[in-house]
Amino acid sequence: MLTNMHSGLHPWSLPIALTLVLIVVALVYLRGWYQLRNALPHLVSVWRLAAFMSGVLSLWVAIASPLAPLDHQMLTVHMVQHLLLMTIAAPLILLGSPVIALLQSLPQGLRRSVVALLLRWPTVHGVGRIITQPALCWLASTVTVIGWHVPALFALGLQSEGWHEVEHATFVAAGLLFWWPVVRPYPSLASWPRWSVPLYLFLATLPCDVLSAFLVFCGRVVYPHYLSAHWLFDISPLGDQESAGALMWVWVTFAYLVPAAVVTIQMLSPRRRLSEVKVG
Protein backbone atom coordinates (compact mmCIF):
# COMPACT_ATOMS: atom_id res chain seq x y z
CA MET A 1 0.00 0.00 0.00
CA LEU A 2 1.27 3.48 -0.83
CA THR A 3 2.45 5.53 2.12
CA ASN A 4 3.25 9.21 2.35
CA MET A 5 4.59 10.58 -0.92
CA HIS A 6 7.22 12.95 0.40
CA SER A 7 7.94 16.22 -1.32
CA GLY A 8 11.56 15.18 -1.62
CA LEU A 9 10.81 12.52 -4.23
CA HIS A 10 12.48 13.13 -7.56
CA PRO A 11 9.83 14.61 -9.88
CA TRP A 12 9.50 13.12 -13.34
CA SER A 13 9.82 15.26 -16.42
CA LEU A 14 9.90 13.91 -19.95
CA PRO A 15 13.52 13.77 -21.21
CA ILE A 16 12.74 15.34 -24.56
CA ALA A 17 16.17 14.92 -26.18
CA LEU A 18 16.44 11.23 -25.32
CA THR A 19 12.84 10.55 -26.33
CA LEU A 20 13.36 12.29 -29.67
CA VAL A 21 16.53 10.26 -30.31
CA LEU A 22 14.68 6.99 -29.69
CA ILE A 23 11.77 8.13 -31.92
CA VAL A 24 14.19 9.01 -34.73
CA VAL A 25 15.96 5.64 -34.40
CA ALA A 26 12.59 3.86 -34.55
CA LEU A 27 11.49 5.84 -37.62
CA VAL A 28 14.79 5.26 -39.41
CA TYR A 29 14.52 1.54 -38.71
CA LEU A 30 10.90 1.54 -39.91
CA ARG A 31 11.93 3.20 -43.17
CA GLY A 32 14.68 0.64 -43.79
CA TRP A 33 12.41 -2.24 -42.81
CA TYR A 34 9.68 -1.04 -45.19
CA GLN A 35 12.12 -0.79 -48.10
CA LEU A 36 13.48 -4.27 -47.39
CA ARG A 37 9.95 -5.63 -47.02
CA ASN A 38 9.04 -4.38 -50.51
CA ALA A 39 12.23 -5.69 -52.11
CA LEU A 40 12.71 -8.96 -50.18
CA PRO A 41 9.48 -9.85 -48.31
CA HIS A 42 10.94 -12.83 -46.49
CA LEU A 43 14.21 -11.25 -45.34
CA VAL A 44 12.93 -9.10 -42.46
CA SER A 45 9.50 -10.26 -41.31
CA VAL A 46 6.82 -8.36 -39.41
CA TRP A 47 7.73 -10.02 -36.12
CA ARG A 48 11.24 -8.57 -36.40
CA LEU A 49 9.74 -5.11 -36.75
CA ALA A 50 7.62 -5.77 -33.66
CA ALA A 51 10.68 -7.03 -31.77
CA PHE A 52 12.77 -3.97 -32.56
CA MET A 53 10.01 -1.51 -31.70
CA SER A 54 9.32 -3.38 -28.45
CA GLY A 55 13.03 -3.21 -27.62
CA VAL A 56 13.14 0.55 -28.18
CA LEU A 57 9.99 0.96 -26.07
CA SER A 58 11.54 -1.12 -23.28
CA LEU A 59 14.61 1.09 -23.44
CA TRP A 60 12.44 4.20 -23.06
CA VAL A 61 10.50 2.70 -20.16
CA ALA A 62 13.73 1.87 -18.33
CA ILE A 63 15.48 5.24 -18.62
CA ALA A 64 12.94 7.88 -19.66
CA SER A 65 9.51 6.92 -18.29
CA PRO A 66 8.09 7.83 -14.85
CA LEU A 67 9.74 4.62 -13.62
CA ALA A 68 13.22 6.12 -14.03
CA PRO A 69 13.28 8.61 -11.09
CA LEU A 70 12.03 5.93 -8.70
CA ASP A 71 15.38 4.11 -8.84
CA HIS A 72 16.65 6.63 -6.29
CA GLN A 73 13.91 5.57 -3.85
CA MET A 74 13.94 1.78 -4.21
CA LEU A 75 16.66 -0.69 -5.07
CA THR A 76 13.98 -2.98 -6.52
CA VAL A 77 13.11 -0.33 -9.11
CA HIS A 78 16.80 0.10 -9.84
CA MET A 79 17.03 -3.64 -10.44
CA VAL A 80 13.99 -3.53 -12.73
CA GLN A 81 15.81 -0.92 -14.83
CA HIS A 82 18.88 -3.10 -15.19
CA LEU A 83 16.83 -6.15 -16.13
CA LEU A 84 14.82 -4.18 -18.69
CA LEU A 85 17.99 -2.89 -20.33
CA MET A 86 19.96 -6.15 -20.40
CA THR A 87 17.41 -8.93 -20.71
CA ILE A 88 14.50 -7.33 -22.58
CA ALA A 89 15.53 -4.27 -24.59
CA ALA A 90 18.88 -5.64 -25.80
CA PRO A 91 17.72 -9.05 -27.15
CA LEU A 92 14.55 -7.57 -28.69
CA ILE A 93 16.59 -4.95 -30.56
CA LEU A 94 18.95 -7.64 -31.89
CA LEU A 95 16.02 -9.85 -32.94
CA GLY A 96 14.95 -6.98 -35.20
CA SER A 97 18.12 -7.40 -37.33
CA PRO A 98 18.90 -3.71 -36.80
CA VAL A 99 22.10 -3.48 -38.85
CA ILE A 100 20.59 -4.37 -42.20
CA ALA A 101 17.43 -2.33 -41.65
CA LEU A 102 19.26 0.78 -40.47
CA LEU A 103 21.73 0.53 -43.36
CA GLN A 104 18.89 0.15 -45.82
CA SER A 105 17.35 3.40 -44.60
CA LEU A 106 20.42 5.39 -45.65
CA PRO A 107 20.44 7.19 -49.03
CA GLN A 108 21.53 4.80 -51.75
CA GLY A 109 24.81 6.55 -52.50
CA LEU A 110 25.81 6.77 -48.85
CA ARG A 111 24.75 3.17 -48.23
CA ARG A 112 26.94 1.90 -51.06
CA SER A 113 29.88 3.93 -49.80
CA VAL A 114 29.49 2.64 -46.25
CA VAL A 115 29.08 -0.99 -47.31
CA ALA A 116 32.01 -0.75 -49.74
CA LEU A 117 34.20 0.79 -47.05
CA LEU A 118 33.30 -1.94 -44.58
CA LEU A 119 33.96 -4.68 -47.13
CA ARG A 120 37.34 -3.22 -48.07
CA TRP A 121 38.53 -2.64 -44.52
CA PRO A 122 39.76 -5.91 -42.99
CA THR A 123 40.16 -4.25 -39.60
CA VAL A 124 36.39 -3.95 -39.30
CA HIS A 125 35.96 -7.70 -39.77
CA GLY A 126 38.74 -8.43 -37.29
CA VAL A 127 37.32 -6.15 -34.62
CA GLY A 128 33.83 -7.51 -35.24
CA ARG A 129 34.99 -11.10 -34.79
CA ILE A 130 36.84 -10.23 -31.60
CA ILE A 131 34.12 -8.26 -29.81
CA THR A 132 31.44 -10.85 -30.65
CA GLN A 133 33.39 -13.81 -29.30
CA PRO A 134 31.25 -15.49 -26.62
CA ALA A 135 34.01 -15.37 -24.00
CA LEU A 136 34.42 -11.61 -24.38
CA CYS A 137 30.66 -11.03 -24.49
CA TRP A 138 30.22 -13.07 -21.30
CA LEU A 139 33.05 -11.19 -19.62
CA ALA A 140 31.67 -7.78 -20.63
CA SER A 141 28.25 -8.66 -19.25
CA THR A 142 29.63 -10.06 -16.00
CA VAL A 143 31.97 -7.13 -15.37
CA THR A 144 29.15 -4.66 -16.05
CA VAL A 145 26.66 -6.34 -13.73
CA ILE A 146 29.08 -7.00 -10.87
CA GLY A 147 31.02 -3.76 -11.29
CA TRP A 148 28.03 -1.42 -11.11
CA HIS A 149 26.80 -3.22 -7.98
CA VAL A 150 30.02 -2.53 -6.11
CA PRO A 151 28.88 -0.04 -3.45
CA ALA A 152 31.32 2.73 -4.47
CA LEU A 153 30.33 2.64 -8.16
CA PHE A 154 26.67 2.20 -7.28
CA ALA A 155 26.79 5.33 -5.12
CA LEU A 156 28.58 7.22 -7.89
CA GLY A 157 25.76 6.43 -10.30
CA LEU A 158 23.16 7.68 -7.83
CA GLN A 159 25.01 10.88 -6.94
CA SER A 160 25.99 11.99 -10.45
CA GLU A 161 23.56 12.36 -13.33
CA GLY A 162 26.40 12.01 -15.81
CA TRP A 163 27.63 8.76 -14.28
CA HIS A 164 24.05 7.55 -14.09
CA GLU A 165 23.78 7.96 -17.87
CA VAL A 166 27.12 6.17 -18.30
CA GLU A 167 25.75 3.33 -16.17
CA HIS A 168 22.68 3.00 -18.39
CA ALA A 169 24.79 3.15 -21.55
CA THR A 170 27.12 0.40 -20.34
CA PHE A 171 24.19 -1.83 -19.41
CA VAL A 172 22.71 -1.42 -22.91
CA ALA A 173 26.07 -2.03 -24.60
CA ALA A 174 26.83 -5.05 -22.41
CA GLY A 175 23.33 -6.41 -23.08
CA LEU A 176 23.77 -6.11 -26.84
CA LEU A 177 27.15 -7.83 -26.65
CA PHE A 178 25.87 -10.55 -24.35
CA TRP A 179 22.91 -11.51 -26.55
CA TRP A 180 24.79 -11.28 -29.85
CA PRO A 181 26.16 -14.88 -29.73
CA VAL A 182 22.67 -16.11 -28.80
CA VAL A 183 20.52 -14.16 -31.27
CA ARG A 184 23.11 -13.94 -34.08
CA PRO A 185 21.35 -11.02 -35.77
CA TYR A 186 21.46 -10.97 -39.54
CA PRO A 187 23.90 -10.31 -41.07
CA SER A 188 26.49 -11.97 -38.85
CA LEU A 189 28.77 -14.96 -39.16
CA ALA A 190 29.23 -17.23 -36.17
CA SER A 191 32.49 -19.10 -35.63
CA TRP A 192 31.15 -20.95 -32.60
CA PRO A 193 28.94 -24.07 -32.60
CA ARG A 194 25.27 -23.73 -31.73
CA TRP A 195 25.56 -26.31 -28.95
CA SER A 196 27.74 -23.87 -27.00
CA VAL A 197 24.84 -21.42 -26.56
CA PRO A 198 23.05 -23.32 -23.74
CA LEU A 199 26.36 -23.66 -21.88
CA TYR A 200 27.06 -19.95 -22.44
CA LEU A 201 23.67 -18.98 -21.01
CA PHE A 202 24.00 -21.34 -18.06
CA LEU A 203 27.41 -19.93 -17.14
CA ALA A 204 25.98 -16.42 -17.38
CA THR A 205 23.49 -17.17 -14.61
CA LEU A 206 26.24 -18.01 -12.11
CA PRO A 207 27.62 -14.52 -11.31
CA CYS A 208 24.06 -13.16 -11.21
CA ASP A 209 23.09 -15.92 -8.78
CA VAL A 210 26.03 -15.05 -6.52
CA LEU A 211 25.15 -11.35 -6.53
CA SER A 212 21.44 -11.89 -5.98
CA ALA A 213 22.07 -14.42 -3.19
CA PHE A 214 24.36 -11.93 -1.47
CA LEU A 215 21.69 -9.21 -1.64
CA VAL A 216 19.05 -11.57 -0.25
CA PHE A 217 21.02 -13.24 2.55
CA CYS A 218 23.70 -10.78 3.69
CA GLY A 219 21.42 -9.41 6.44
CA ARG A 220 22.49 -5.76 6.11
CA VAL A 221 21.78 -2.87 3.77
CA VAL A 222 24.60 -2.83 1.24
CA TYR A 223 23.84 0.60 -0.25
CA PRO A 224 23.60 3.33 2.44
CA HIS A 225 21.71 5.65 0.05
CA TYR A 226 18.55 3.61 0.54
CA LEU A 227 18.69 3.97 4.33
CA SER A 228 17.72 7.63 3.93
CA ALA A 229 15.64 7.32 0.74
CA HIS A 230 11.96 8.23 0.79
CA TRP A 231 9.97 5.04 1.09
CA LEU A 232 7.21 4.48 -1.44
CA PHE A 233 5.76 1.31 0.05
CA ASP A 234 5.49 -0.30 3.47
CA ILE A 235 8.86 -1.99 3.08
CA SER A 236 12.10 -1.53 4.98
CA PRO A 237 15.40 -0.79 3.18
CA LEU A 238 16.55 -4.33 3.95
CA GLY A 239 13.28 -5.77 2.68
CA ASP A 240 13.65 -3.68 -0.47
CA GLN A 241 17.16 -5.06 -0.98
CA GLU A 242 15.97 -8.63 -0.46
CA SER A 243 13.16 -8.07 -2.97
CA ALA A 244 15.65 -6.71 -5.51
CA GLY A 245 17.94 -9.70 -5.07
CA ALA A 246 15.06 -12.18 -5.32
CA LEU A 247 13.76 -10.46 -8.45
CA MET A 248 17.16 -10.68 -10.09
CA TRP A 249 17.57 -14.32 -9.05
CA VAL A 250 14.23 -15.46 -10.46
CA TRP A 251 14.16 -13.25 -13.55
CA VAL A 252 17.69 -14.04 -14.74
CA THR A 253 17.09 -17.75 -14.27
CA PHE A 254 14.10 -17.66 -16.63
CA ALA A 255 15.55 -15.06 -19.00
CA TYR A 256 18.71 -17.11 -19.61
CA LEU A 257 17.63 -20.72 -19.18
CA VAL A 258 14.41 -20.54 -21.23
CA PRO A 259 16.35 -19.51 -24.39
CA ALA A 260 18.89 -22.22 -23.56
CA ALA A 261 16.09 -24.79 -23.49
CA VAL A 262 14.66 -23.47 -26.78
CA VAL A 263 18.05 -23.74 -28.51
CA THR A 264 18.53 -27.26 -27.12
CA ILE A 265 15.11 -28.35 -28.39
CA GLN A 266 15.88 -26.87 -31.81
CA MET A 267 19.18 -28.75 -32.01
CA LEU A 268 17.55 -32.03 -31.01
CA SER A 269 14.53 -31.67 -33.30
CA PRO A 270 14.27 -34.51 -35.87
CA ARG A 271 13.91 -32.04 -38.76
CA ARG A 272 17.14 -30.24 -37.91
CA ARG A 273 19.07 -33.47 -37.39
CA LEU A 274 17.77 -34.78 -40.73
CA SER A 275 18.89 -31.62 -42.52
CA GLU A 276 22.35 -31.92 -40.97
CA VAL A 277 22.61 -35.53 -42.12
CA LYS A 278 21.64 -34.53 -45.67
CA VAL A 279 24.22 -31.73 -45.71
CA GLY A 280 26.85 -34.12 -44.41
GUMI-874857 format. One record per residue (C-alpha): residue in three letters; x, y, z. Coordinates in steps of 0.5 Angstrom, whole numbers, plus 500, padded with zeros to 3 digits. Example, Ala and Ser with C-alpha at 12.3 -4.5 7.8 and 13.67 -1.06 7.14 Angstrom:
<atoms>
<atom resn="Ala" u="525" v="491" w="516"/>
<atom resn="Ser" u="527" v="498" w="514"/>
</atoms>
This chain:
<atoms>
<atom resn="Met" u="500" v="500" w="500"/>
<atom resn="Leu" u="503" v="507" w="498"/>
<atom resn="Thr" u="505" v="511" w="504"/>
<atom resn="Asn" u="507" v="518" w="505"/>
<atom resn="Met" u="509" v="521" w="498"/>
<atom resn="His" u="514" v="526" w="501"/>
<atom resn="Ser" u="516" v="532" w="497"/>
<atom resn="Gly" u="523" v="530" w="497"/>
<atom resn="Leu" u="522" v="525" w="492"/>
<atom resn="His" u="525" v="526" w="485"/>
<atom resn="Pro" u="520" v="529" w="480"/>
<atom resn="Trp" u="519" v="526" w="473"/>
<atom resn="Ser" u="520" v="531" w="467"/>
<atom resn="Leu" u="520" v="528" w="460"/>
<atom resn="Pro" u="527" v="528" w="458"/>
<atom resn="Ile" u="525" v="531" w="451"/>
<atom resn="Ala" u="532" v="530" w="448"/>
<atom resn="Leu" u="533" v="522" w="449"/>
<atom resn="Thr" u="526" v="521" w="447"/>
<atom resn="Leu" u="527" v="525" w="441"/>
<atom resn="Val" u="533" v="521" w="439"/>
<atom resn="Leu" u="529" v="514" w="441"/>
<atom resn="Ile" u="524" v="516" w="436"/>
<atom resn="Val" u="528" v="518" w="431"/>
<atom resn="Val" u="532" v="511" w="431"/>
<atom resn="Ala" u="525" v="508" w="431"/>
<atom resn="Leu" u="523" v="512" w="425"/>
<atom resn="Val" u="530" v="511" w="421"/>
<atom resn="Tyr" u="529" v="503" w="423"/>
<atom resn="Leu" u="522" v="503" w="420"/>
<atom resn="Arg" u="524" v="506" w="414"/>
<atom resn="Gly" u="529" v="501" w="412"/>
<atom resn="Trp" u="525" v="496" w="414"/>
<atom resn="Tyr" u="519" v="498" w="410"/>
<atom resn="Gln" u="524" v="498" w="404"/>
<atom resn="Leu" u="527" v="491" w="405"/>
<atom resn="Arg" u="520" v="489" w="406"/>
<atom resn="Asn" u="518" v="491" w="399"/>
<atom resn="Ala" u="524" v="489" w="396"/>
<atom resn="Leu" u="525" v="482" w="400"/>
<atom resn="Pro" u="519" v="480" w="403"/>
<atom resn="His" u="522" v="474" w="407"/>
<atom resn="Leu" u="528" v="477" w="409"/>
<atom resn="Val" u="526" v="482" w="415"/>
<atom resn="Ser" u="519" v="479" w="417"/>
<atom resn="Val" u="514" v="483" w="421"/>
<atom resn="Trp" u="515" v="480" w="428"/>
<atom resn="Arg" u="522" v="483" w="427"/>
<atom resn="Leu" u="519" v="490" w="426"/>
<atom resn="Ala" u="515" v="488" w="433"/>
<atom resn="Ala" u="521" v="486" w="436"/>
<atom resn="Phe" u="526" v="492" w="435"/>
<atom resn="Met" u="520" v="497" w="437"/>
<atom resn="Ser" u="519" v="493" w="443"/>
<atom resn="Gly" u="526" v="494" w="445"/>
<atom resn="Val" u="526" v="501" w="444"/>
<atom resn="Leu" u="520" v="502" w="448"/>
<atom resn="Ser" u="523" v="498" w="453"/>
<atom resn="Leu" u="529" v="502" w="453"/>
<atom resn="Trp" u="525" v="508" w="454"/>
<atom resn="Val" u="521" v="505" w="460"/>
<atom resn="Ala" u="527" v="504" w="463"/>
<atom resn="Ile" u="531" v="510" w="463"/>
<atom resn="Ala" u="526" v="516" w="461"/>
<atom resn="Ser" u="519" v="514" w="463"/>
<atom resn="Pro" u="516" v="516" w="470"/>
<atom resn="Leu" u="519" v="509" w="473"/>
<atom resn="Ala" u="526" v="512" w="472"/>
<atom resn="Pro" u="527" v="517" w="478"/>
<atom resn="Leu" u="524" v="512" w="483"/>
<atom resn="Asp" u="531" v="508" w="482"/>
<atom resn="His" u="533" v="513" w="487"/>
<atom resn="Gln" u="528" v="511" w="492"/>
<atom resn="Met" u="528" v="504" w="492"/>
<atom resn="Leu" u="533" v="499" w="490"/>
<atom resn="Thr" u="528" v="494" w="487"/>
<atom resn="Val" u="526" v="499" w="482"/>
<atom resn="His" u="534" v="500" w="480"/>
<atom resn="Met" u="534" v="493" w="479"/>
<atom resn="Val" u="528" v="493" w="475"/>
<atom resn="Gln" u="532" v="498" w="470"/>
<atom resn="His" u="538" v="494" w="470"/>
<atom resn="Leu" u="534" v="488" w="468"/>
<atom resn="Leu" u="530" v="492" w="463"/>
<atom resn="Leu" u="536" v="494" w="459"/>
<atom resn="Met" u="540" v="488" w="459"/>
<atom resn="Thr" u="535" v="482" w="459"/>
<atom resn="Ile" u="529" v="485" w="455"/>
<atom resn="Ala" u="531" v="491" w="451"/>
<atom resn="Ala" u="538" v="489" w="448"/>
<atom resn="Pro" u="535" v="482" w="446"/>
<atom resn="Leu" u="529" v="485" w="443"/>
<atom resn="Ile" u="533" v="490" w="439"/>
<atom resn="Leu" u="538" v="485" w="436"/>
<atom resn="Leu" u="532" v="480" w="434"/>
<atom resn="Gly" u="530" v="486" w="430"/>
<atom resn="Ser" u="536" v="485" w="425"/>
<atom resn="Pro" u="538" v="493" w="426"/>
<atom resn="Val" u="544" v="493" w="422"/>
<atom resn="Ile" u="541" v="491" w="416"/>
<atom resn="Ala" u="535" v="495" w="417"/>
<atom resn="Leu" u="539" v="502" w="419"/>
<atom resn="Leu" u="543" v="501" w="413"/>
<atom resn="Gln" u="538" v="500" w="408"/>
<atom resn="Ser" u="535" v="507" w="411"/>
<atom resn="Leu" u="541" v="511" w="409"/>
<atom resn="Pro" u="541" v="514" w="402"/>
<atom resn="Gln" u="543" v="510" w="397"/>
<atom resn="Gly" u="550" v="513" w="395"/>
<atom resn="Leu" u="552" v="514" w="402"/>
<atom resn="Arg" u="549" v="506" w="404"/>
<atom resn="Arg" u="554" v="504" w="398"/>
<atom resn="Ser" u="560" v="508" w="400"/>
<atom resn="Val" u="559" v="505" w="408"/>
<atom resn="Val" u="558" v="498" w="405"/>
<atom resn="Ala" u="564" v="498" w="401"/>
<atom resn="Leu" u="568" v="502" w="406"/>
<atom resn="Leu" u="567" v="496" w="411"/>
<atom resn="Leu" u="568" v="491" w="406"/>
<atom resn="Arg" u="575" v="494" w="404"/>
<atom resn="Trp" u="577" v="495" w="411"/>
<atom resn="Pro" u="580" v="488" w="414"/>
<atom resn="Thr" u="580" v="492" w="421"/>
<atom resn="Val" u="573" v="492" w="421"/>
<atom resn="His" u="572" v="485" w="420"/>
<atom resn="Gly" u="577" v="483" w="425"/>
<atom resn="Val" u="575" v="488" w="431"/>
<atom resn="Gly" u="568" v="485" w="430"/>
<atom resn="Arg" u="570" v="478" w="430"/>
<atom resn="Ile" u="574" v="480" w="437"/>
<atom resn="Ile" u="568" v="483" w="440"/>
<atom resn="Thr" u="563" v="478" w="439"/>
<atom resn="Gln" u="567" v="472" w="441"/>
<atom resn="Pro" u="562" v="469" w="447"/>
<atom resn="Ala" u="568" v="469" w="452"/>
<atom resn="Leu" u="569" v="477" w="451"/>
<atom resn="Cys" u="561" v="478" w="451"/>
<atom resn="Trp" u="560" v="474" w="457"/>
<atom resn="Leu" u="566" v="478" w="461"/>
<atom resn="Ala" u="563" v="484" w="459"/>
<atom resn="Ser" u="557" v="483" w="461"/>
<atom resn="Thr" u="559" v="480" w="468"/>
<atom resn="Val" u="564" v="486" w="469"/>
<atom resn="Thr" u="558" v="491" w="468"/>
<atom resn="Val" u="553" v="487" w="473"/>
<atom resn="Ile" u="558" v="486" w="478"/>
<atom resn="Gly" u="562" v="492" w="477"/>
<atom resn="Trp" u="556" v="497" w="478"/>
<atom resn="His" u="554" v="494" w="484"/>
<atom resn="Val" u="560" v="495" w="488"/>
<atom resn="Pro" u="558" v="500" w="493"/>
<atom resn="Ala" u="563" v="505" w="491"/>
<atom resn="Leu" u="561" v="505" w="484"/>
<atom resn="Phe" u="553" v="504" w="485"/>
<atom resn="Ala" u="554" v="511" w="490"/>
<atom resn="Leu" u="557" v="514" w="484"/>
<atom resn="Gly" u="552" v="513" w="479"/>
<atom resn="Leu" u="546" v="515" w="484"/>
<atom resn="Gln" u="550" v="522" w="486"/>
<atom resn="Ser" u="552" v="524" w="479"/>
<atom resn="Glu" u="547" v="525" w="473"/>
<atom resn="Gly" u="553" v="524" w="468"/>
<atom resn="Trp" u="555" v="518" w="471"/>
<atom resn="His" u="548" v="515" w="472"/>
<atom resn="Glu" u="548" v="516" w="464"/>
<atom resn="Val" u="554" v="512" w="463"/>
<atom resn="Glu" u="552" v="507" w="468"/>
<atom resn="His" u="545" v="506" w="463"/>
<atom resn="Ala" u="550" v="506" w="457"/>
<atom resn="Thr" u="554" v="501" w="459"/>
<atom resn="Phe" u="548" v="496" w="461"/>
<atom resn="Val" u="545" v="497" w="454"/>
<atom resn="Ala" u="552" v="496" w="451"/>
<atom resn="Ala" u="554" v="490" w="455"/>
<atom resn="Gly" u="547" v="487" w="454"/>
<atom resn="Leu" u="548" v="488" w="446"/>
<atom resn="Leu" u="554" v="484" w="447"/>
<atom resn="Phe" u="552" v="479" w="451"/>
<atom resn="Trp" u="546" v="477" w="447"/>
<atom resn="Trp" u="550" v="477" w="440"/>
<atom resn="Pro" u="552" v="470" w="441"/>
<atom resn="Val" u="545" v="468" w="442"/>
<atom resn="Val" u="541" v="472" w="437"/>
<atom resn="Arg" u="546" v="472" w="432"/>
<atom resn="Pro" u="543" v="478" w="428"/>
<atom resn="Tyr" u="543" v="478" w="421"/>
<atom resn="Pro" u="548" v="479" w="418"/>
<atom resn="Ser" u="553" v="476" w="422"/>
<atom resn="Leu" u="558" v="470" w="422"/>
<atom resn="Ala" u="558" v="466" w="428"/>
<atom resn="Ser" u="565" v="462" w="429"/>
<atom resn="Trp" u="562" v="458" w="435"/>
<atom resn="Pro" u="558" v="452" w="435"/>
<atom resn="Arg" u="551" v="453" w="437"/>
<atom resn="Trp" u="551" v="447" w="442"/>
<atom resn="Ser" u="555" v="452" w="446"/>
<atom resn="Val" u="550" v="457" w="447"/>
<atom resn="Pro" u="546" v="453" w="453"/>
<atom resn="Leu" u="553" v="453" w="456"/>
<atom resn="Tyr" u="554" v="460" w="455"/>
<atom resn="Leu" u="547" v="462" w="458"/>
<atom resn="Phe" u="548" v="457" w="464"/>
<atom resn="Leu" u="555" v="460" w="466"/>
<atom resn="Ala" u="552" v="467" w="465"/>
<atom resn="Thr" u="547" v="466" w="471"/>
<atom resn="Leu" u="552" v="464" w="476"/>
<atom resn="Pro" u="555" v="471" w="477"/>
<atom resn="Cys" u="548" v="474" w="478"/>
<atom resn="Asp" u="546" v="468" w="482"/>
<atom resn="Val" u="552" v="470" w="487"/>
<atom resn="Leu" u="550" v="477" w="487"/>
<atom resn="Ser" u="543" v="476" w="488"/>
<atom resn="Ala" u="544" v="471" w="494"/>
<atom resn="Phe" u="549" v="476" w="497"/>
<atom resn="Leu" u="543" v="482" w="497"/>
<atom resn="Val" u="538" v="477" w="499"/>
<atom resn="Phe" u="542" v="474" w="505"/>
<atom resn="Cys" u="547" v="478" w="507"/>
<atom resn="Gly" u="543" v="481" w="513"/>
<atom resn="Arg" u="545" v="488" w="512"/>
<atom resn="Val" u="544" v="494" w="508"/>
<atom resn="Val" u="549" v="494" w="502"/>
<atom resn="Tyr" u="548" v="501" w="499"/>
<atom resn="Pro" u="547" v="507" w="505"/>
<atom resn="His" u="543" v="511" w="500"/>
<atom resn="Tyr" u="537" v="507" w="501"/>
<atom resn="Leu" u="537" v="508" w="509"/>
<atom resn="Ser" u="535" v="515" w="508"/>
<atom resn="Ala" u="531" v="515" w="501"/>
<atom resn="His" u="524" v="516" w="502"/>
<atom resn="Trp" u="520" v="510" w="502"/>
<atom resn="Leu" u="514" v="509" w="497"/>
<atom resn="Phe" u="512" v="503" w="500"/>
<atom resn="Asp" u="511" v="499" w="507"/>
<atom resn="Ile" u="518" v="496" w="506"/>
<atom resn="Ser" u="524" v="497" w="510"/>
<atom resn="Pro" u="531" v="498" w="506"/>
<atom resn="Leu" u="533" v="491" w="508"/>
<atom resn="Gly" u="527" v="488" w="505"/>
<atom resn="Asp" u="527" v="493" w="499"/>
<atom resn="Gln" u="534" v="490" w="498"/>
<atom resn="Glu" u="532" v="483" w="499"/>
<atom resn="Ser" u="526" v="484" w="494"/>
<atom resn="Ala" u="531" v="487" w="489"/>
<atom resn="Gly" u="536" v="481" w="490"/>
<atom resn="Ala" u="530" v="476" w="489"/>
<atom resn="Leu" u="528" v="479" w="483"/>
<atom resn="Met" u="534" v="479" w="480"/>
<atom resn="Trp" u="535" v="471" w="482"/>
<atom resn="Val" u="528" v="469" w="479"/>
<atom resn="Trp" u="528" v="473" w="473"/>
<atom resn="Val" u="535" v="472" w="471"/>
<atom resn="Thr" u="534" v="464" w="471"/>
<atom resn="Phe" u="528" v="465" w="467"/>
<atom resn="Ala" u="531" v="470" w="462"/>
<atom resn="Tyr" u="537" v="466" w="461"/>
<atom resn="Leu" u="535" v="459" w="462"/>
<atom resn="Val" u="529" v="459" w="458"/>
<atom resn="Pro" u="533" v="461" w="451"/>
<atom resn="Ala" u="538" v="456" w="453"/>
<atom resn="Ala" u="532" v="450" w="453"/>
<atom resn="Val" u="529" v="453" w="446"/>
<atom resn="Val" u="536" v="453" w="443"/>
<atom resn="Thr" u="537" v="445" w="446"/>
<atom resn="Ile" u="530" v="443" w="443"/>
<atom resn="Gln" u="532" v="446" w="436"/>
<atom resn="Met" u="538" v="443" w="436"/>
<atom resn="Leu" u="535" v="436" w="438"/>
<atom resn="Ser" u="529" v="437" w="433"/>
<atom resn="Pro" u="529" v="431" w="428"/>
<atom resn="Arg" u="528" v="436" w="422"/>
<atom resn="Arg" u="534" v="440" w="424"/>
<atom resn="Arg" u="538" v="433" w="425"/>
<atom resn="Leu" u="536" v="430" w="419"/>
<atom resn="Ser" u="538" v="437" w="415"/>
<atom resn="Glu" u="545" v="436" w="418"/>
<atom resn="Val" u="545" v="429" w="416"/>
<atom resn="Lys" u="543" v="431" w="409"/>
<atom resn="Val" u="548" v="437" w="409"/>
<atom resn="Gly" u="554" v="432" w="411"/>
</atoms>
